[in-house]
Amino acid sequence: MAKKKAETKASGGEIKLQPLADRLVIEREESEEVTAGGIVLPDTAKDKPARGRVVSVGDGRMLKDGKRAPFQVKVGDRVLFSSYAGEEFKVGDRELLLMREEDVLAVIV
């Protein structure tokens, strides 16, 4: 199975991210700008959504027998994750999250 690396451009150069072991790189979805009632929310009132798109996956968790456990998610999947999961970092103008697969709660189908 071919793994995809997260590719992004920063300062004119291309950076490739390959997470290690059972980690994922996720790009968080944009937060809602208008409530269901039609109220426009300023940036300071927006909650960061706990959903995003998988950008890159690692090789999988190492099992006791030396094999790698397959991932349950794949690149391109939309996922839900716990609110405080992962480490946020910025590459260029993209905000990404690096988290373990166990922090993913569900795949949005």
C-alpha positions in Angstrom: 0.0 0.0 0.0 1.5 3.3 -1.1 1.8 6.0 1.6 1.3 9.6 0.7 3.3 12.4 2.2 1.8 15.8 3.1 3.2 18.3 0.6 2.9 22.0 1.1 4.8 25.1 -0.1 6.4 27.4 2.4 8.6 30.4 1.4 9.0 29.2 -2.1 10.2 25.7 -1.2 8.3 22.5 -0.9 8.1 20.6 2.4 7.2 17.0 2.6 5.9 15.6 5.9 6.0 11.9 6.6 4.6 11.1 10.1 6.2 8.3 12.0 4.6 5.1 13.4 0.8 5.5 14.2 0.7 9.3 13.6 -1.4 11.2 11.2 -1.2 14.7 9.7 -4.7 16.3 9.6 -5.8 19.6 8.2 -8.6 21.1 10.4 -11.8 22.2 8.6 -12.8 25.9 8.7 -15.1 26.9 11.5 -18.6 28.1 10.9 -18.9 31.8 10.3 -22.7 32.1 10.7 -24.9 30.2 13.2 -28.0 28.4 12.3 -30.0 31.4 13.5 -28.1 33.7 11.1 -25.7 35.4 13.6 -22.3 36.2 12.2 -19.5 35.1 14.5 -16.3 37.0 14.9 -13.0 35.1 14.9 -12.7 35.3 18.6 -16.0 33.6 19.2 -15.4 30.7 16.9 -14.7 27.2 18.3 -12.0 25.3 16.4 -13.8 22.4 14.8 -12.9 18.9 15.9 -13.0 17.6 12.3 -10.7 17.6 9.4 -9.2 15.8 6.5 -6.3 13.3 6.7 -3.3 14.7 4.7 -0.7 12.0 5.5 -0.3 8.8 7.5 2.7 7.0 9.0 3.7 3.4 8.6 1.5 2.1 11.5 2.0 1.0 15.0 4.7 -1.7 15.6 3.2 -5.0 16.9 5.0 -7.4 19.2 5.7 -9.8 16.3 7.5 -7.0 14.4 4.8 -6.3 11.8 3.0 -3.0 11.4 -0.7 -2.6 12.3 -2.7 -1.3 9.3 -4.4 2.1 9.6 -8.2 2.3 9.8 -8.1 5.7 8.1 -6.5 6.7 4.8 -5.4 9.9 3.1 -8.4 12.0 2.1 -10.8 10.7 4.8 -12.8 13.3 6.7 -12.5 12.5 10.4 -13.8 13.5 13.8 -11.2 13.8 16.6 -11.2 14.8 20.3 -11.0 18.5 20.9 -7.6 18.5 22.6 -6.0 15.9 20.4 -2.7 16.4 18.6 -0.1 19.0 18.3 -0.9 22.1 16.2 1.8 23.5 13.9 1.9 25.8 10.9 3.6 25.2 7.6 3.4 28.3 5.4 -0.2 29.5 5.7 -1.6 26.0 6.5 -2.5 25.0 10.0 -2.0 21.3 10.5 -2.4 18.8 13.4 -0.1 15.9 14.2 -1.9 13.2 16.2 -2.0 9.5 16.9 -4.6 7.3 15.2 -6.2 6.5 18.5 -7.2 10.2 18.9 -9.5 9.8 15.8 -13.0 9.1 17.0 -14.8 8.4 13.7 -14.7 8.7 9.9 -17.3 10.9 8.3 -18.9 9.0 5.4 
